């Protein structure tokens, strides 16, 4: 089994690149955002609980996200591996994922580095194109602030474990993918 975490701030291109990696390496793409939006659209008990948090750009509680991810891993059983997109977002989630995957394969962490001006431009464009409620100016600022405060410390967590590789996340989709692919092939 081979597992990857694609990491980076909102708008870094995690979803786009995770999809390409998923297809190339036969990995199950687990997007926390997509899983949560699905819960909201179905108005499940979890969906109703997290709807307000997501609309404001906040982070859904660790326990809820951990439960959703663990259920998806169990549901998918024996696969080549997973690519985690938007998870983990906190040290607690990272520790929980390591425990959960310890018997298979601890994930390689690929960090997309993108400048803040580029992130804001990308997020505004995505909001216009997709109509996502969490891609407006106020929510973008909040999401970037939360990322810096709560999620960015994961870089040190994974660097200390010698599992972090940072990749330039600016350029065309194909240029970025080529950089990521080189790193994956070196570690696989």
DOLOMI-737315 format. One record per residue (C-alpha): residue in one letter; x, y, z. Coordinates in pm, whole numbers, plus 50000, padded with zeros to 5 digits. Example, Ala and Ser with C-alpha at 12.3 -4.5 7.8 and 13.67 -1.06 7.14 Angstrom:
2
A512304955050780;S513674989450714;
This chain:
188
X500005000050000;X501195035149920;X499605065650082;X500075102550006;X498905134350174;X498695164449945;X499155195150155;X498965232550104;X496825262750175;X493325267650033;X493635273949659;X497015256549622;X495555231549374;X495385201449605;X492155187949456;X493295191349096;X496645174949160;X495195148149390;X492815137449113;X495685134148864;X497825114849113;X494865092649202;X494375083048838;X498075077848763;X498885056849070;X495515039549119;X494955055849459;X491585063349620;X491175101349637;X489765111349976;X488875148149971;X487685159750311;X486005190150157;X484145169249899;X483075143950163;X481795171650392;X480025190050108;X478335157050017;X477105153550377;X475775189350366;X474025184450031;X472355152650158;X471425171050480;X472625141750690;X472955147451065;X476685154051016;X475945176650718;X473545198250915;X476025199951202;X478945211950987;X477125234350738;X477495266750936;X481145259951023;X482025253850657;X480115284350531;X482195306650760;X485485290650650;X486085274150987;X487455239451051;X485065211051127;X485865193451455;X488615167251454;X486275139951579;X483795144251293;X486465145751024;X488405116351174;X485235095551176;X484405103650812;X487955095750694;X488235063550895;X484865051850761;X485995058650403;X489265039550456;X487395009750601;X484755011350327;X487405009850053;X489184979550203;X492094964950011;X493304991149763;X496665002749626;X496495032149866;X494965066049933;X495675102149854;X494395124850129;X493295159350017;X492415183850296;X493235158950570;X494865160650814;X494485197250911;X495595195451273;X498325177551468;X495625156551637;X494325144951298;X497885137351177;X498605116251484;X495285098351445;X495965090851077;X499435077051157;X497895053651415;X495195043051172;X497675036350886;X500535022151099;X499794986350992;X499844995050620;X501995024550508;X502575058550664;X501845085950412;X504325106250213;X503475143350246;X503665165649939;X503365202650020;X502345226649743;X503955260649797;X501995289649647;X502275327149718;X499375344049899;X498445367349609;X498215337649374;X496075318749628;X493575347249658;X493345350549279;X492775313249237;X490135311549511;X488175341149377;X488235325949029;X487145292049162;X484285308649350;X483105325949032;X483375294348823;X481965268849068;X479675290049282;X481205275349599;X479875295149893;X483205292450077;X485145310449800;X484175346549872;X486505374149993;X485555373250362;X485645335450386;X488915333350189;X490635356450438;X489325335550727;X490355302650566;X493905315250500;X494165328150859;X492985294851002;X495385276150773;X498325296850897;X497395293151263;X496135257451283;X497245237650981;X500655251350887;X502235236351204;X501815202651032;X504755211950809;X507075209551111;X505325177951235;X505985159850906;X509435175450851;X510555161451187;X509345127151073;X511315131150745;X508155126250536;X507655161650402;X508555172050049;X507765207649940;X507055213949573;X506615246649383;X502835248749332;X502905276949079;X502825272348705;X500575252248477;X498685222148608;X500945199448402;X504175216148523;X503105211948885;X502015176048825;X505385167648667;X507165180948977;X504915160449205;X505315129248993;X509115131649013;X508925132549394;X506465103449413;X508555081949180;X511665088949390;X509885076649705;X507785048149572;
